[in-house]
Amino acid sequence: MSIIDVTITSKIQIYPTEEQAEYLITTMVQIRKALNYISNYVYQNNCLNQRKINEDTYYYLRDTFGLKSQMAQSVMKTVIAKYKTNKSNNHEFTLVEFKNLEYDLVFNRDYSLKPTCFSVNSLNGRLQIPYQSQGMEHYFDGSYKFGTAKLLYKHKKYFLHIPMTKDYPQTNTFKINKIVGIDLGVNFIATTFDSNGNTEFYNGRKIKAKRGHYKILRKNLQECNTKSSKRKIKSIGQRENRYVSDINHQITKALIDKYGTNTLFVLEDLTGILNATEKVRLNDRYVSVSWAFYQFRQYLEYKASINECMVICVDPRYTSQMCPKCGHIEKANRDKKNHTFCCKNCNYKSNDDRIGAMNLWRKGINYIETTSKELVE
């Protein structure tokens, strides 16, 4: 049986005393200065070699910013990782500025975590800080590996982001006993069709309206073109991202809870959806192509992995144009405006999103049959 690594990032709030908060701020300010110094060095010298950076800047970081040895090394790694990420995303080579108060923490060096206490290294020594432990209890059973965490200061509060990795056995096709086709959209975020012939719609009209409201706010603020309006635009964008992430979490969790283990979830492969903007009316482009479909897929995949389920993504072509009863494919079968489907061959009628979910369910059956046959042979 194959094993896969699943990483979950837990976001918890810590509660330092006034004195501890002062020490944390002092440490994070110095680290931010060091990050920008190293970033400027990388930009000026076009150098991402840590050994070279270490030779030229290590003692300067220690003497000028008062960083400890491990802090200096972490600063270099953080800057190098940021530039490499920009390069992998095909961004132009420009100077990276670190504006937020952040602190990357290596597990068992810069920090440790116990069920009742968070221990962190600072310029004033080790700090023992209580944190919001509710929901964290089962991560201390010894099966999770804690990774490099990030300490952040936002809205006058301190937050800790901790990646935790655990090995899970991968479900094989012989264990699958339920198949669920999931059609993703805008008016209905998700429409499901399962092996019992049941259909469920996850309504997205309120979400669509709320995102439209955010769009109007951004447009009005952009016309102001002031520093405060730009800050507000950024704040609105972050708020919308959190809202979208929360919705995707809720729906994917509901799907896993409803169908349980040994379920195969079938999604459309929508990786090229952003290239479809020219086919959508200008006023509808934002809501049609900017919903986080890939994020939905990621959330469902990792939840499926830890609950002994599977997720596959299939070719989306004709899923809303093919009749699930007779197999007839015709563009005229679907009425997008009224969200209906009527087969021109056998007159089968239904909701167009439901038709998509039914066809995805059928592709799931084909996948199981093909895979099982290959494994037997």
C-alpha positions as CSV (number, residue, x, y, z in Angstrom):
1,M,0.0,0.0,0.0
2,S,1.4,3.4,-1.0
3,I,1.8,6.2,1.6
4,I,1.3,9.9,1.0
5,D,2.4,12.9,3.1
6,V,-0.4,15.3,3.9
7,T,0.5,18.7,5.3
8,I,-2.0,20.8,7.3
9,T,-1.2,24.4,8.4
10,S,-2.7,25.2,11.8
11,K,-3.2,28.9,12.6
12,I,-3.4,29.7,16.3
13,Q,-3.3,32.9,18.4
14,I,-0.7,33.3,21.1
15,Y,-1.1,35.4,24.2
16,P,2.1,37.0,25.4
17,T,2.3,39.3,28.5
18,E,3.1,43.0,28.0
19,E,6.8,42.3,28.7
20,Q,6.9,39.3,26.3
21,A,5.1,41.3,23.6
22,E,7.7,44.0,23.9
23,Y,10.5,41.4,23.5
24,L,8.7,39.8,20.5
25,I,8.2,43.2,18.8
26,T,11.9,44.1,19.3
27,T,13.0,40.8,17.8
28,M,10.6,41.0,14.8
29,V,11.6,44.5,14.0
30,Q,15.3,43.6,14.0
31,I,14.5,40.5,11.8
32,R,12.6,42.7,9.4
33,K,15.6,45.0,9.1
34,A,17.8,42.0,8.5
35,L,15.5,40.6,5.9
36,N,15.5,43.9,3.9
37,Y,19.3,44.1,4.2
38,I,19.8,40.6,2.8
39,S,17.1,41.3,0.1
40,N,19.1,44.3,-1.0
41,Y,22.3,42.3,-1.1
42,V,20.6,39.6,-3.2
43,Y,19.2,42.2,-5.6
44,Q,22.4,44.2,-5.9
45,N,24.6,41.1,-6.4
46,N,22.1,38.8,-8.2
47,C,23.2,36.1,-5.8
48,L,21.0,33.3,-4.4
49,N,23.9,31.1,-3.1
50,Q,23.5,30.8,0.6
51,R,27.1,29.9,1.2
52,K,28.2,33.2,-0.6
53,I,25.6,35.2,1.2
54,N,26.6,33.7,4.5
55,E,30.3,34.6,4.0
56,D,29.5,38.2,3.1
57,T,26.7,39.0,5.6
58,Y,26.7,36.7,8.6
59,Y,28.8,38.7,11.0
60,Y,27.2,42.0,9.8
61,L,23.8,40.5,10.7
62,R,25.1,39.5,14.2
63,D,26.8,42.7,15.0
64,T,24.4,45.3,13.4
65,F,21.0,43.7,14.2
66,G,22.0,41.6,17.2
67,L,20.7,38.4,15.7
68,K,21.6,35.0,17.1
69,S,23.3,32.5,14.9
70,Q,20.1,30.5,14.0
71,M,18.2,33.7,13.4
72,A,20.8,35.0,10.9
73,Q,20.6,31.7,9.0
74,S,16.8,31.7,9.0
75,V,16.8,35.3,7.6
76,M,19.0,34.2,4.7
77,K,16.9,31.2,3.9
78,T,13.7,33.3,4.1
79,V,15.0,35.8,1.6
80,I,16.4,33.2,-0.8
81,A,13.1,31.3,-0.7
82,K,11.2,34.4,-1.6
83,Y,13.3,35.2,-4.6
84,K,13.2,31.6,-5.8
85,T,9.4,31.6,-5.5
86,N,9.2,34.8,-7.6
87,K,11.5,33.2,-10.2
88,S,9.4,30.0,-10.3
89,N,6.3,32.1,-10.8
90,N,8.0,33.9,-13.7
91,H,8.0,37.2,-12.0
92,E,10.5,39.9,-13.0
93,F,13.7,40.1,-10.9
94,T,12.9,43.1,-8.7
95,L,13.8,44.1,-5.2
96,V,11.7,42.3,-2.6
97,E,10.7,44.4,0.4
98,F,9.6,42.9,3.7
99,K,7.1,45.2,5.3
100,N,5.2,42.9,7.7
101,L,6.5,41.8,11.1
102,E,7.2,38.1,10.6
103,Y,9.5,35.6,12.1
104,D,10.3,32.2,10.6
105,L,10.8,29.6,13.3
106,V,12.6,26.3,12.9
107,F,11.1,23.5,15.0
108,N,13.2,22.4,18.0
109,R,15.6,25.3,17.4
110,D,13.6,28.5,17.3
111,Y,10.4,27.1,18.8
112,S,8.8,24.2,20.4
113,L,5.2,23.4,21.1
114,K,3.6,21.6,24.0
115,P,-0.1,21.1,24.7
116,T,-0.1,24.0,27.2
117,C,2.8,26.3,26.1
118,F,4.5,27.8,23.1
119,S,8.3,28.3,23.5
120,V,10.1,30.7,21.2
121,N,13.6,32.1,20.9
122,S,13.9,35.9,21.1
123,L,16.7,38.5,21.3
124,N,16.0,38.6,25.1
125,G,16.1,34.8,25.6
126,R,13.6,32.0,25.5
127,L,9.9,33.0,26.0
128,Q,7.2,30.6,27.3
129,I,3.9,31.9,25.9
130,P,0.3,30.4,26.3
131,Y,-1.7,29.9,23.2
132,Q,-5.2,29.0,21.9
133,S,-4.9,25.2,22.3
134,Q,-8.5,24.2,21.5
135,G,-8.5,21.9,18.5
136,M,-4.8,21.2,18.8
137,E,-5.0,18.3,21.2
138,H,-4.8,15.4,18.6
139,Y,-1.7,16.9,16.9
140,F,0.4,15.7,19.9
141,D,-0.2,12.0,19.4
142,G,3.3,11.5,17.9
143,S,2.1,10.9,14.3
144,Y,2.6,14.5,13.2
145,K,5.8,16.2,12.2
146,F,6.0,19.9,12.9
147,G,7.7,22.1,10.3
148,T,9.1,25.6,10.0
149,A,6.4,27.9,11.5
150,K,5.8,31.6,10.9
151,L,5.1,34.1,13.7
152,L,3.1,37.1,12.5
153,Y,1.9,40.3,14.1
154,K,-1.4,41.6,12.7
155,H,-4.1,43.8,14.0
156,K,-2.2,44.1,17.3
157,K,-2.4,40.4,17.8
158,Y,0.1,37.6,17.5
159,F,-0.5,34.5,15.3
160,L,1.4,31.4,14.7
161,H,1.2,29.4,11.5
162,I,2.4,25.8,12.0
163,P,2.7,23.3,9.1
164,M,2.1,19.7,10.3
165,T,2.8,16.6,8.2
166,K,1.4,13.1,8.6
167,D,1.7,9.9,6.6
168,Y,-1.6,8.5,5.3
169,P,-2.2,5.2,3.4
170,Q,-3.5,5.9,-0.1
171,T,-6.9,4.4,-0.9
172,N,-7.0,2.1,-3.9
173,T,-9.8,1.5,-6.3
174,F,-10.8,-1.9,-4.8
175,K,-11.9,-0.2,-1.6
176,I,-14.2,2.4,-3.3
177,N,-17.9,1.8,-2.6
178,K,-19.3,5.2,-3.4
179,I,-18.9,7.6,-6.3
180,V,-19.8,11.3,-6.3
181,G,-19.7,13.5,-9.3
182,I,-19.2,17.2,-8.4
183,D,-20.0,20.0,-10.9
184,L,-18.5,23.3,-9.9
185,G,-20.1,26.6,-10.9
186,V,-21.1,30.1,-10.0
187,N,-24.9,30.1,-9.3
188,F,-24.3,26.7,-7.6
189,I,-20.8,26.5,-6.1
190,A,-21.1,22.7,-6.2
191,T,-23.7,20.3,-7.5
192,T,-23.4,16.6,-6.6
193,F,-24.8,13.4,-7.9
194,D,-24.0,10.1,-6.0
195,S,-24.3,6.4,-6.5
196,N,-27.8,6.4,-4.9
197,G,-29.1,8.8,-7.5
198,N,-29.3,11.7,-5.1
199,T,-28.5,15.3,-6.1
200,E,-27.6,18.1,-3.8
201,F,-27.1,21.8,-4.7
202,Y,-24.8,24.1,-2.8
203,N,-26.3,27.5,-3.6
204,G,-23.8,30.3,-4.6
205,R,-26.1,33.2,-5.3
206,K,-25.5,34.9,-2.0
207,I,-21.8,34.4,-2.5
208,K,-22.0,35.8,-6.0
209,A,-23.9,38.9,-4.7
210,K,-21.4,39.5,-1.9
211,R,-18.4,39.2,-4.3
212,G,-20.2,41.6,-6.6
213,H,-20.5,44.0,-3.7
214,Y,-16.7,43.8,-3.1
215,K,-16.1,44.4,-6.8
216,I,-18.1,47.6,-6.7
217,L,-16.3,48.8,-3.6
218,R,-13.0,48.2,-5.2
219,K,-14.0,50.1,-8.3
220,N,-15.1,53.1,-6.3
221,L,-11.9,53.1,-4.3
222,Q,-9.8,52.8,-7.4
223,E,-11.3,56.0,-8.7
224,C,-10.2,57.8,-5.5
225,N,-6.6,56.8,-6.1
226,T,-5.3,57.9,-2.7
227,K,-3.1,56.0,-0.3
228,S,-5.9,55.3,2.1
229,S,-8.1,54.0,-0.7
230,K,-5.3,51.7,-1.8
231,R,-4.9,50.4,1.8
232,K,-8.7,49.8,1.8
233,I,-8.6,47.9,-1.5
234,K,-5.9,45.6,-0.1
235,S,-8.0,45.1,3.0
236,I,-11.1,44.2,1.0
237,G,-9.1,41.8,-1.1
238,Q,-7.8,40.0,2.0
239,R,-11.3,39.9,3.4
240,E,-12.7,38.4,0.3
241,N,-10.0,35.8,0.1
242,R,-10.7,34.7,3.7
243,Y,-14.4,34.5,2.8
244,V,-13.9,32.4,-0.3
245,S,-11.5,30.1,1.6
246,D,-14.0,29.6,4.4
247,I,-16.8,28.7,1.9
248,N,-14.5,26.2,0.2
249,H,-13.6,24.7,3.6
250,Q,-17.2,24.4,4.6
251,I,-18.4,22.7,1.5
252,T,-15.5,20.3,1.2
253,K,-15.9,19.3,4.8
254,A,-19.6,18.8,4.4
255,L,-18.9,16.5,1.4
256,I,-16.4,14.4,3.4
257,D,-18.7,14.2,6.4
258,K,-21.7,13.2,4.4
259,Y,-20.1,10.4,2.3
260,G,-17.4,9.1,4.7
261,T,-14.5,6.8,3.8
262,N,-14.0,4.8,0.6
263,T,-15.6,7.5,-1.6
264,L,-14.4,8.5,-5.0
265,F,-15.0,12.2,-5.8
266,V,-14.9,13.2,-9.5
267,L,-14.2,16.8,-10.5
268,E,-13.7,18.6,-13.7
269,D,-10.1,19.5,-14.5
270,L,-10.5,23.3,-14.6
271,T,-6.8,24.3,-14.8
272,G,-7.4,26.2,-18.0
273,I,-10.4,28.2,-16.9
274,L,-8.6,31.5,-16.8
275,N,-8.0,31.2,-20.5
276,A,-11.7,31.2,-21.1
277,T,-12.2,34.9,-20.3
278,E,-12.7,35.9,-23.9
279,K,-15.7,33.6,-24.1
280,V,-17.4,35.3,-21.2
281,R,-19.3,38.7,-21.3
282,L,-17.1,41.5,-19.9
283,N,-19.5,42.2,-16.9
284,D,-19.5,38.5,-16.0
285,R,-15.8,37.8,-16.3
286,Y,-15.0,38.5,-12.6
287,V,-17.5,36.1,-11.1
288,S,-17.2,33.5,-13.8
289,V,-13.4,32.9,-13.9
290,S,-12.1,34.2,-10.5
291,W,-13.8,31.7,-8.1
292,A,-11.1,29.6,-6.4
293,F,-12.0,26.3,-8.2
294,Y,-8.4,25.0,-7.8
295,Q,-8.5,25.9,-4.1
296,F,-11.7,23.9,-3.7
297,R,-9.9,20.9,-5.4
298,Q,-6.9,21.3,-3.1
299,Y,-9.1,21.4,0.0
300,L,-11.1,18.3,-1.1
301,E,-7.9,16.4,-2.0
302,Y,-6.2,16.8,1.4
303,K,-9.5,16.1,3.3
304,A,-10.0,13.0,1.1
305,S,-6.5,11.8,1.8
306,I,-6.9,11.9,5.5
307,N,-10.3,10.2,5.4
308,E,-9.4,7.3,3.1
309,C,-11.1,8.7,0.0
310,M,-10.0,9.6,-3.5
311,V,-10.3,12.6,-5.8
312,I,-9.8,12.5,-9.5
313,C,-10.0,15.2,-12.1
314,V,-11.3,14.4,-15.6
315,D,-11.6,16.1,-19.0
316,P,-14.5,18.6,-18.7
317,R,-15.4,18.6,-22.3
318,Y,-19.1,17.9,-23.0
319,T,-20.0,17.2,-19.4
320,S,-22.9,19.7,-19.7
321,Q,-23.8,18.9,-23.3
322,M,-24.0,15.1,-23.2
323,C,-27.2,13.4,-22.3
324,P,-26.6,11.0,-19.4
325,K,-29.4,8.7,-20.5
326,C,-28.7,8.2,-24.3
327,G,-25.2,9.7,-24.7
328,H,-26.3,12.2,-27.3
329,I,-23.9,15.2,-27.5
330,E,-25.2,18.5,-28.8
331,K,-24.5,22.1,-27.8
332,A,-28.2,22.9,-28.2
333,N,-29.0,20.4,-25.4
334,R,-28.1,23.0,-22.8
335,D,-29.9,26.3,-22.2
336,K,-27.3,28.3,-20.3
337,K,-29.6,31.3,-19.7
338,N,-32.3,29.2,-18.0
339,H,-29.9,26.6,-16.6
340,T,-31.8,23.8,-18.1
341,F,-31.0,20.7,-20.2
342,C,-33.2,19.0,-22.7
343,C,-31.8,16.2,-24.9
344,K,-32.6,16.7,-28.6
345,N,-32.5,13.0,-29.1
346,C,-34.5,11.4,-26.2
347,N,-36.1,14.6,-24.6
348,Y,-34.6,13.9,-21.2
349,K,-34.8,17.1,-19.1
350,S,-33.1,18.3,-16.0
351,N,-31.0,21.1,-14.4
352,D,-27.8,21.7,-16.5
353,D,-25.6,21.6,-13.4
354,R,-27.1,18.3,-12.3
355,I,-26.4,16.9,-15.8
356,G,-22.8,17.9,-15.4
357,A,-22.6,16.1,-12.0
358,M,-24.3,13.0,-13.5
359,N,-21.8,12.8,-16.4
360,L,-18.9,13.2,-14.0
361,W,-20.3,10.4,-11.9
362,R,-20.4,8.2,-15.0
363,K,-16.8,9.1,-15.7
364,G,-16.0,8.0,-12.2
365,I,-17.5,4.6,-12.9
366,N,-15.5,4.3,-16.1
367,Y,-12.3,5.2,-14.2
368,I,-13.0,2.5,-11.6
369,E,-13.7,-0.2,-14.3
370,T,-10.6,0.7,-16.3
371,T,-8.2,1.0,-13.3
372,S,-9.5,-2.3,-11.7
373,K,-9.1,-4.1,-15.0
374,E,-5.5,-2.8,-15.3
375,L,-4.6,-3.9,-11.8
376,V,-6.0,-7.4,-12.3
377,E,-4.1,-7.8,-15.5
